[in-house]
Amino acid sequence: MSTPVEVAYLLRRTGFGGREKEIGALGSLARHDLVEAVLTRPTSTPPVPECISDPDPGLEEWMRFELLGNWWFDRMVASSAIDVNTPSPIVERMTMFWHNHFATSAEKAYNVRAMYEQNALFRREALGNFRTLCKEMSVQVAMLVYLDNEYNTAGSPNQNFARELMELFMLGIGNYTEADVEAAAAAWSGHGLDYDENWRNPVYAFHPDEHDTQVRTFLGRTTVWDGPDTIDWILDNPATAPIAARFIVRKLWTWLAHPGAPSPVVDDLATVFINSNWEIAPVLHALFRSDAFWATTARQGLLRTPVEFAVSTYRSLGIETQHFSPQWPLAQMGQQPFYPPNVSGWRVNDYWISTSTATARADFIASALWTLMRDDGVNPSFLCDATGEGIGDHWVPYAERVPSAEVIPEVLRRFGVLEPSAGTVKALIDWHANYRTPPVDLWPWGERHFLATLVLLSPEFNLA
């Protein structure tokens, strides 16, 4: 059997943390079976969001982007590892991984339908096939606009997409030459867009008259190249396939375990990747079953990104985007979905540790808790009176008579912190006991409000 701490850890890394019901339901499984259950939970294609399927004609594009961001955020909040009627946590987490890997920003690709279609592809192939994902991503409107391949023609080559395909998406810097970039750019020439009569509603189109048909050498092979052929050759070429496999599994390990993957782990996962014909799911199975993933270095080695932190906060407080849109706070925290900072995507881990990012997280918590206070219809049980009457699932029933030493561990548990450090527990107990000490003027809501703030800002809650 797995311990609650082990289940909670896996649910944080494969999703956004586990609710008590999920942790209890999965605790009877051995580790191997636990990983299997989490990764193979049935999922279905989500309905198209209303801002795409039936958009309000009065909405401006930026408003539709906010609705699309909220739609995805709500999916992450609602996800469950045991309820097949909700989104799958691992699918949503991997959708964010691919969004970060094939980073495309609405700042330039300012077309909400195109960005939704890219998101839908990332979700469909989240645990699917890497070759398929690369090929389909390459000819989607969002990427063609973002990396300028719509302007790549035989007579006027544009190298942006071809370069990033190798440098950031498949091989990593230093594993190709400038001649390879030129050959790849020629291969992708003519893969562009068609627009309607108003120069709107772009769709992918291959323009043969703009395609370079010269014989060129790309990564050691000489022939007439077409764009998708370059992806096949990178993955089939005995010289580059291991490089590509190691490049991707390192990024997966960094996203799901910790930065600095051990070389033996990288080698093992890369072998699985190649032998499975570039299927992603077998790599994840091997990653989450590896001893290195369960070691202390991994368990204490990853900080929640702003999106993961915000989703976990919503789940802990029992609120949704209809009550409080997270888009502006996420932008302040530095990670707004559909708006990565550049083609390299968001950095991870210690990038998020600074005075400004901590302040942004504190401001986010204050706004979320203010939402709970001002609207009695939003989880009112969170702000019940001091007697503890009517407290629901998202808080702990306690009155002034319950000692702080009993209150704090229970509150931490309710927020998913199952392994608090002695220092965190002592700091919270000391604060709580001091808050209750006369002559402090206890506000009716203050005790829970400030205690929630401190727990949400604790190191343990911010660990992935």
C-alpha positions in Angstrom: 0.0 0.0 0.0 1.0 3.6 -0.6 1.1 6.1 2.2 -1.0 9.3 2.1 2.2 11.2 1.7 3.3 9.2 -1.3 -0.1 9.5 -3.0 -0.2 13.2 -2.3 3.3 13.6 -3.8 2.4 11.8 -7.0 -0.9 13.8 -7.4 1.1 17.0 -7.1 3.5 16.0 -9.8 0.9 14.5 -12.1 -1.7 17.2 -11.5 -2.4 20.0 -9.1 -2.5 18.2 -5.7 -4.9 15.6 -4.4 -8.1 16.2 -2.4 -8.7 14.0 0.6 -11.1 11.8 -1.2 -8.6 11.1 -4.0 -5.7 10.4 -1.6 -7.9 8.0 0.4 -9.2 6.2 -2.7 -5.7 5.6 -4.1 -4.0 4.8 -0.9 -4.8 1.1 -1.1 -2.6 0.7 -4.2 1.0 -0.3 -4.4 3.3 2.2 -6.1 3.4 0.5 -9.5 -0.4 0.2 -9.5 -0.8 3.8 -8.2 1.2 5.2 -11.2 -0.8 3.0 -13.5 -4.1 4.2 -12.1 -3.2 7.9 -12.3 -1.8 7.7 -15.9 -4.4 5.6 -17.4 -7.5 7.2 -15.9 -10.1 7.3 -18.8 -10.5 10.7 -20.4 -12.6 12.1 -23.2 -12.4 15.0 -25.6 -13.7 18.1 -23.8 -16.5 20.2 -25.3 -15.4 23.2 -27.3 -15.6 26.3 -25.0 -18.4 28.7 -25.6 -16.1 31.5 -26.5 -15.0 29.4 -29.5 -18.2 27.5 -30.4 -20.7 30.3 -30.0 -18.8 33.5 -29.3 -20.6 36.7 -28.4 -20.2 39.0 -31.4 -19.9 41.9 -29.0 -16.7 40.5 -27.3 -13.4 41.9 -28.3 -10.6 39.4 -29.0 -8.8 40.1 -25.6 -12.1 39.3 -23.8 -12.3 36.0 -25.6 -8.7 35.2 -24.6 -9.6 35.9 -21.0 -12.6 33.5 -21.3 -10.4 30.9 -23.0 -7.8 31.2 -20.2 -10.5 30.8 -17.6 -12.0 27.8 -19.3 -8.6 26.0 -19.2 -8.0 27.2 -15.6 -11.4 25.8 -14.5 -10.5 22.5 -16.1 -7.3 22.3 -14.1 -9.2 23.2 -10.9 -11.9 20.6 -11.5 -9.6 17.8 -12.5 -9.7 14.6 -10.4 -7.5 11.5 -10.5 -10.5 9.3 -9.6 -13.6 10.9 -11.1 -13.9 10.1 -14.8 -16.5 12.8 -15.2 -13.9 15.5 -14.6 -10.8 16.5 -16.6 -7.8 14.2 -16.2 -5.1 16.0 -14.1 -2.1 14.4 -15.9 -3.6 15.4 -19.3 -4.0 19.0 -18.2 -0.5 19.1 -16.7 1.0 17.7 -19.8 -1.0 20.1 -21.9 0.7 22.9 -20.0 4.1 21.2 -20.6 3.6 21.1 -24.3 2.3 24.7 -24.3 5.6 25.6 -22.6 7.7 23.4 -24.9 6.2 24.6 -28.2 5.8 28.1 -26.7 3.4 30.3 -28.7 2.1 33.6 -27.4 -1.1 35.4 -28.2 0.9 38.6 -28.1 1.8 37.8 -31.7 -0.5 34.9 -32.7 -3.5 37.1 -31.7 -6.2 34.7 -32.9 -8.2 33.0 -30.1 -9.4 30.2 -32.4 -5.9 29.4 -33.5 -4.6 29.4 -30.0 -7.5 27.2 -28.9 -6.8 24.7 -31.7 -3.2 24.5 -30.6 -4.3 23.9 -27.0 -6.7 21.2 -28.2 -3.8 19.5 -30.1 -1.6 19.6 -27.0 -4.4 18.0 -25.0 -5.2 15.3 -27.6 -1.5 14.3 -27.8 -0.6 15.1 -24.2 0.3 11.5 -23.6 0.2 10.5 -27.3 2.9 10.4 -30.0 5.7 13.0 -30.2 6.2 12.6 -33.9 2.5 13.2 -34.6 2.6 16.2 -32.2 5.6 17.8 -33.9 4.1 17.4 -37.4 0.7 18.7 -36.5 2.0 21.6 -34.4 4.2 22.7 -37.3 1.3 23.4 -39.7 -1.1 25.0 -37.3 -2.1 28.6 -37.7 -0.8 29.7 -34.3 2.8 28.4 -34.9 2.9 29.5 -38.6 2.1 33.0 -37.4 4.3 33.1 -34.3 7.5 31.9 -35.9 6.9 33.6 -39.3 6.8 30.5 -41.5 3.8 32.0 -43.4 6.5 34.3 -44.9 8.9 31.5 -45.7 9.2 31.2 -49.5 11.8 29.8 -51.9 12.7 33.3 -53.1 12.7 34.8 -49.6 13.6 32.2 -47.0 12.7 32.8 -43.3 14.6 30.7 -40.9 12.7 31.3 -37.7 10.7 28.2 -37.5 13.3 25.9 -38.9 15.9 27.1 -36.4 13.6 26.8 -33.4 12.3 23.4 -34.5 15.8 22.1 -34.0 17.1 24.4 -31.2 14.1 24.4 -28.9 11.6 21.8 -30.0 13.6 18.7 -31.0 17.4 18.7 -30.6 18.8 21.5 -28.5 21.4 24.0 -29.4 24.8 22.8 -30.7 23.4 19.7 -32.4 23.0 21.1 -35.9 24.9 23.5 -38.3 23.9 26.7 -40.0 23.8 24.7 -43.2 21.2 22.4 -41.6 19.1 25.5 -40.7 19.2 26.7 -44.3 18.2 23.3 -45.6 15.4 23.0 -43.1 14.1 26.5 -43.9 14.0 25.6 -47.6 12.2 22.4 -46.7 9.5 24.4 -44.9 9.1 27.0 -47.6 5.6 27.2 -49.0 4.0 26.0 -45.8 1.9 29.0 -45.1 -1.6 30.5 -44.7 -4.6 31.5 -46.7 -6.9 34.3 -45.6 -10.5 35.2 -46.5 -11.3 38.3 -48.6 -11.0 40.5 -45.5 -7.6 39.1 -44.6 -9.0 37.3 -41.6 -9.7 33.7 -40.5 -6.3 32.2 -41.6 -6.1 28.5 -42.4 -3.0 26.4 -43.2 -2.2 26.0 -46.9 0.7 24.6 -48.8 1.8 26.8 -51.7 3.8 24.6 -54.2 4.9 27.6 -56.2 6.6 29.0 -53.1 8.3 25.8 -52.1 12.1 25.3 -52.6 12.7 22.1 -54.7 16.5 22.2 -54.8 18.5 19.2 -53.6 20.0 20.0 -50.2 21.8 18.2 -47.4 20.1 18.2 -44.0 21.7 16.4 -41.0 23.9 14.3 -43.3 21.2 13.3 -45.9 21.0 14.8 -49.4 17.7 14.9 -51.2 14.8 17.2 -52.1 13.2 18.0 -48.7 9.6 18.8 -47.6 9.0 20.2 -44.2 7.5 17.2 -42.4 10.3 15.0 -43.8 12.8 16.9 -41.6 10.9 15.9 -38.5 10.9 12.2 -39.6 14.6 12.3 -40.4 15.5 13.9 -37.0 13.6 11.0 -35.3 14.7 8.2 -37.6 18.3 9.2 -38.1 20.5 7.0 -35.9 22.8 10.0 -35.3 20.1 12.4 -34.1 17.4 10.2 -32.6 19.2 9.6 -29.3 20.0 13.3 -29.1 16.3 14.2 -29.6 15.2 11.6 -27.1 17.6 12.8 -24.4 16.6 16.4 -25.1 12.9 15.8 -24.6 13.2 13.5 -21.6 15.4 16.0 -19.8 12.7 18.6 -20.2 10.1 16.2 -19.0 12.2 15.3 -15.9 12.7 19.0 -15.2 9.0 19.7 -15.5 7.8 16.7 -13.4 10.7 15.9 -11.1 13.5 18.5 -10.7 16.1 20.3 -12.7 19.3 18.4 -13.4 18.2 14.9 -14.4 20.7 12.2 -13.5 22.5 10.9 -16.6 21.5 7.2 -16.0 17.8 8.3 -15.7 18.1 10.3 -19.0 19.6 7.3 -20.8 17.0 4.9 -19.5 14.1 7.2 -20.4 15.5 8.0 -23.8 15.8 4.3 -24.6 12.1 3.8 -23.6 11.2 6.8 -25.8 12.9 5.5 -28.9 11.8 1.8 -28.4 8.2 2.9 -28.0 8.3 4.7 -31.4 8.2 8.1 -29.8 5.1 7.4 -27.6 5.0 9.7 -24.7 2.9 7.6 -22.2 5.6 4.9 -21.8 8.2 7.5 -20.9 5.9 8.9 -18.2 5.2 5.5 -16.8 9.0 4.8 -16.6 9.6 8.3 -15.1 7.1 8.0 -12.3 8.1 4.5 -11.4 11.8 5.2 -11.3 13.5 5.2 -7.9 15.0 8.6 -8.6 11.6 10.2 -8.9 10.7 9.0 -5.4 14.0 10.0 -3.9 14.3 13.0 -1.5 16.1 15.1 -4.2 13.0 14.9 -6.4 10.4 15.2 -3.6 11.9 18.4 -2.3 13.3 19.7 -5.6 10.5 21.4 -7.5 8.6 24.6 -6.8 5.0 25.1 -8.0 4.8 27.4 -11.0 2.3 30.4 -10.7 -0.4 28.4 -12.6 0.1 25.4 -10.4 0.1 27.5 -7.2 -3.1 29.4 -8.3 -4.9 26.2 -9.3 -4.0 24.6 -6.0 -5.2 27.7 -4.1 -8.5 27.6 -5.9 -8.9 23.9 -5.1 -8.1 24.5 -1.4 -10.5 27.5 -1.1 -13.3 26.0 -3.2 -13.6 28.9 -5.7 -13.9 29.1 -9.5 -13.1 31.6 -12.1 -16.8 32.8 -12.3 -16.2 34.3 -8.9 -12.6 35.5 -9.4 -10.8 35.5 -12.7 -7.1 34.6 -12.2 -5.9 36.0 -15.5 -4.6 39.4 -14.3 -3.1 38.0 -11.1 -1.4 35.2 -13.1 0.1 37.9 -15.4 1.4 39.7 -12.3 2.9 36.4 -11.0 4.6 35.9 -14.4 2.8 33.0 -16.0 -0.4 33.7 -17.8 -1.5 30.8 -20.1 -1.4 31.6 -23.8 1.1 34.3 -23.1 4.6 32.7 -22.6 7.3 35.4 -22.5 9.2 34.1 -25.6 9.7 31.1 -27.8 11.8 29.5 -25.0 8.7 29.4 -22.7 8.7 29.9 -19.0 11.7 28.9 -16.9 11.1 26.7 -13.8 12.0 26.4 -10.2 14.3 29.0 -8.7 13.2 31.5 -11.4 10.0 31.9 -9.3 11.9 32.6 -6.0 12.2 36.3 -5.6 10.8 39.2 -3.6 8.6 40.3 -6.5 7.2 36.8 -7.2 6.5 36.2 -3.5 4.7 39.5 -3.2 2.6 38.7 -6.3 1.6 35.4 -4.7 0.6 37.1 -1.5 -1.4 39.7 -3.5 -3.1 36.8 -5.3 -4.1 35.1 -2.0 -5.4 38.4 -0.6 -7.6 38.9 -3.7 -8.9 35.3 -3.5 -9.7 35.6 0.2 -11.4 39.0 -0.4 -13.6 37.2 -2.9 -14.7 34.8 -0.2 -15.5 37.6 2.2 -17.4 39.8 -0.1 -19.6 37.1 -1.7 -21.6 34.9 0.7 -22.4 32.6 -2.3 -18.7 31.6 -2.7 -17.9 28.8 -0.2 -19.5 30.7 2.7 -18.5 27.8 5.1 -14.9 29.0 4.8 -15.7 32.1 6.8 -18.1 30.7 9.4 -18.3 32.1 12.8 -15.9 31.3 15.7 -18.1 28.5 17.0 -17.2 26.3 14.1 -20.9 25.9 13.2 -21.6 25.1 9.6 -18.0 24.7 8.5 -17.8 22.6 5.3 -15.2 20.5 3.5 -12.7 23.4 2.9 -11.9 24.3 6.5 -11.6 22.6 9.8 -14.2 22.9 12.6 -12.6 24.4 15.6 -13.6 26.8 18.2 -11.5 28.9 20.6 -11.4 26.0 23.1 -9.3 23.8 20.7 -5.6 24.3 21.4 -3.4 25.8 18.6 -1.3 22.7 18.6 -4.3 20.7 17.4 -5.7 23.3 15.0 -2.5 23.8 13.0 -1.8 20.2 11.9 -5.5 19.8 10.9 -5.5 23.1 8.9 -2.3 22.1 7.1 -3.8 18.7 6.2 -6.9 20.3 4.8 -4.6 22.4 2.5 -2.8 19.3 1.4 0.4 19.9 3.4 1.0 16.4 4.8 4.8 16.8 5.5 5.2 20.2 7.2 8.6 21.0 8.6 8.9 21.4 12.4 9.8 25.1 11.7 6.6 25.7 9.7 4.4 24.0 12.3 6.0 26.0 15.2 5.7 29.3 13.4 2.0 28.7 12.7 1.3 27.5 16.2 3.1 30.5 17.7 1.2 33.0 15.4 -2.2 31.3 16.1 -1.7 31.3 19.8 -0.6 34.9 19.8 -3.5 35.9 17.7 -5.9 34.5 20.2 -4.2 36.2 23.2 -6.0 39.2 24.6 -6.2 42.1 24.1 -6.1 41.4 20.4 -9.3 42.5 18.8 -10.4 39.4 16.9 -12.2 40.2 13.8 -15.0 37.6 13.1 -13.2 36.4 9.9 -9.6 37.4 10.7 -8.4 34.2 12.3 -9.2 32.0 9.3 -8.3 34.7 6.8 -4.8 35.3 8.1 -4.1 31.6 8.9 -5.1 30.6 5.3 -2.7 33.3 4.0 0.1 32.0 6.1 -0.5 28.3 5.1 -0.7 29.2 1.4 2.5 31.1 1.6 4.3 28.3 3.5 7.3 26.7 1.8 5.5 23.3 1.8 2.4 24.5 0.0 4.6 26.1 -2.6 6.4 22.9 -3.3 5.2 20.9 -6.3 
